Amino acid sequence: MTDVNLASVHDDNVNLSPAERELLKWHQRLAHISFAKVQHLMRSGVLTNTEATRRLHRAACNLPPIKCSACVFAKQHLRSSPGTKTTAVSDRQGILKKNDLNPGQEVSVDHFVCSTKGRLFNSRGKSSEKDMFSGGAIFSSIMPLHMSMSNFKLS
């Protein structure tokens, strides 16, 4: 079994020249600063201490900026998915069905019980627990925005 290193700056990567690998390595070491700034630091000689790396840095200074996969990924934007555009109909005549002309002609009712006690609107949080609501009923009309609630207390 062979040991595989998938790092782009590894010496076994044949897709990049040694100068490109050195430029990318320093770009990653310096928290992905721009390639122009890395090349400026390489030109000044502060990133090297041997003659061999100085020659490598001089070669890297003349390279055009290469693509860093992490930087490309970080600059991505979410593209909206294609879909259909809907617009509101300005002519609302005939939107109600025949025999469903008034809100409240068909009403749905649902009851609920809640273990957390709810307070009255006018109690300001100072009501006793026996006066607090513990459930209610929801009355809903078929028409949108016609919903009412009533509360009840369990004794």
C-alpha positions as CSV (number, residue, x, y, z in Angstrom):
1,M,0.0,0.0,0.0
2,T,1.4,3.4,-1.0
3,D,1.2,6.5,1.2
4,V,-0.8,9.2,-0.7
5,N,-0.4,12.8,0.3
6,L,-3.1,14.9,-1.4
7,A,-1.7,18.3,-0.4
8,S,-1.3,20.6,-3.4
9,V,2.0,21.9,-2.0
10,H,3.6,18.5,-1.5
11,D,6.7,17.7,-3.4
12,D,5.0,14.8,-5.2
13,N,2.5,17.1,-6.9
14,V,3.6,17.2,-10.5
15,N,0.9,19.7,-11.5
16,L,2.8,22.7,-10.0
17,S,6.3,23.8,-10.6
18,P,8.6,24.1,-7.5
19,A,8.2,27.9,-7.7
20,E,4.4,27.7,-7.9
21,R,4.4,25.3,-4.9
22,E,6.6,27.6,-2.9
23,L,4.3,30.6,-3.7
24,L,1.2,28.6,-2.8
25,K,2.8,27.3,0.4
26,W,3.7,30.8,1.6
27,H,0.2,32.1,0.6
28,Q,-1.3,29.4,2.8
29,R,1.2,29.9,5.7
30,L,0.4,33.6,5.8
31,A,-3.3,33.1,6.2
32,H,-4.2,33.4,2.4
33,I,-3.0,36.9,1.9
34,S,-2.9,38.1,-1.7
35,F,-0.3,36.6,-4.0
36,A,1.0,40.1,-4.8
37,K,1.8,40.6,-1.1
38,V,3.5,37.2,-0.8
39,Q,5.6,38.0,-3.9
40,H,6.6,41.3,-2.4
41,L,7.8,39.6,0.8
42,M,9.7,37.0,-1.3
43,R,11.3,39.9,-3.3
44,S,12.4,41.6,-0.1
45,G,14.1,38.3,1.1
46,V,12.5,38.1,4.6
47,L,11.0,34.7,4.0
48,T,14.3,33.0,3.1
49,N,17.6,32.1,4.8
50,T,19.5,30.1,2.2
51,E,20.7,30.8,-1.3
52,A,18.7,27.9,-2.8
53,T,15.4,29.3,-1.4
54,R,16.4,32.8,-2.6
55,R,16.7,31.5,-6.1
56,L,13.3,29.7,-5.8
57,H,11.7,32.9,-4.4
58,R,13.1,35.0,-7.3
59,A,11.5,32.6,-9.7
60,A,8.2,32.7,-7.8
61,C,8.2,36.5,-7.9
62,N,7.9,36.4,-11.7
63,L,4.9,34.1,-11.8
64,P,1.3,35.2,-12.5
65,P,-1.1,34.6,-9.5
66,I,-2.2,31.0,-9.3
67,K,-5.6,29.7,-8.1
68,C,-5.9,28.7,-4.4
69,S,-8.8,26.3,-4.0
70,A,-9.6,27.5,-0.5
71,C,-9.8,31.2,-1.7
72,V,-11.9,30.3,-4.7
73,F,-14.3,28.3,-2.5
74,A,-14.5,31.2,0.0
75,K,-15.5,33.7,-2.8
76,Q,-18.4,31.6,-4.0
77,H,-21.9,32.9,-3.9
78,L,-25.1,30.9,-3.8
79,R,-26.8,31.1,-7.2
80,S,-30.6,31.1,-7.1
81,S,-32.2,28.0,-8.5
82,P,-34.1,28.5,-11.8
83,G,-37.9,28.6,-11.3
84,T,-41.0,30.2,-12.4
85,K,-41.9,33.8,-11.6
86,T,-45.4,34.4,-10.4
87,T,-47.2,37.7,-10.2
88,A,-50.3,38.7,-8.3
89,V,-53.5,39.0,-10.3
90,S,-54.7,42.5,-10.1
91,D,-58.3,41.6,-11.1
92,R,-59.7,40.0,-8.0
93,Q,-63.3,39.7,-9.3
94,G,-64.8,36.3,-8.9
95,I,-62.2,35.0,-6.4
96,L,-64.8,33.7,-4.0
97,K,-66.8,30.6,-5.0
98,K,-70.5,30.6,-5.3
99,N,-72.2,30.1,-1.9
100,D,-69.0,31.0,0.0
101,L,-69.5,34.7,-0.2
102,N,-69.0,35.7,3.4
103,P,-66.3,35.0,5.9
104,G,-67.5,32.7,8.6
105,Q,-69.8,30.5,6.5
106,E,-67.4,27.6,7.0
107,V,-65.5,27.6,10.3
108,S,-63.0,25.0,11.7
109,V,-62.5,24.6,15.4
110,D,-59.6,23.1,17.2
111,H,-59.0,22.8,21.0
112,F,-55.5,22.7,22.6
113,V,-54.2,22.1,26.1
114,C,-50.8,23.5,27.1
115,S,-48.8,22.4,30.2
116,T,-47.2,25.9,30.5
117,K,-49.7,28.3,32.1
118,G,-50.4,31.5,30.2
119,R,-51.2,34.8,31.8
120,L,-54.0,37.2,31.2
121,F,-53.3,40.3,29.0
122,N,-54.1,42.7,31.9
123,S,-52.4,40.8,34.7
124,R,-48.8,42.1,34.1
125,G,-47.4,38.8,35.3
126,K,-48.9,39.1,38.8
127,S,-51.8,36.7,38.6
128,S,-52.1,33.5,40.6
129,E,-51.5,30.2,38.9
130,K,-55.2,29.2,39.2
131,D,-56.2,32.3,37.2
132,M,-53.8,31.6,34.3
133,F,-54.9,30.0,31.0
134,S,-53.9,26.4,30.2
135,G,-55.5,25.9,26.9
136,G,-57.9,27.3,24.4
137,A,-59.9,27.0,21.2
138,I,-58.9,28.1,17.7
139,F,-61.7,29.2,15.4
140,S,-60.6,29.5,11.8
141,S,-62.6,30.6,8.8
142,I,-61.9,29.4,5.3
143,M,-61.1,33.0,4.3
144,P,-57.5,33.9,5.0
145,L,-56.7,36.2,7.9
146,H,-60.0,35.4,9.7
147,M,-58.9,33.5,12.8
148,S,-59.8,34.0,16.4
149,M,-58.8,32.4,19.6
150,S,-60.5,31.9,23.0
151,N,-58.7,30.8,26.1
152,F,-60.0,28.6,28.9
153,K,-58.8,27.6,32.4
154,L,-58.6,24.0,33.6
155,S,-60.0,23.7,37.1
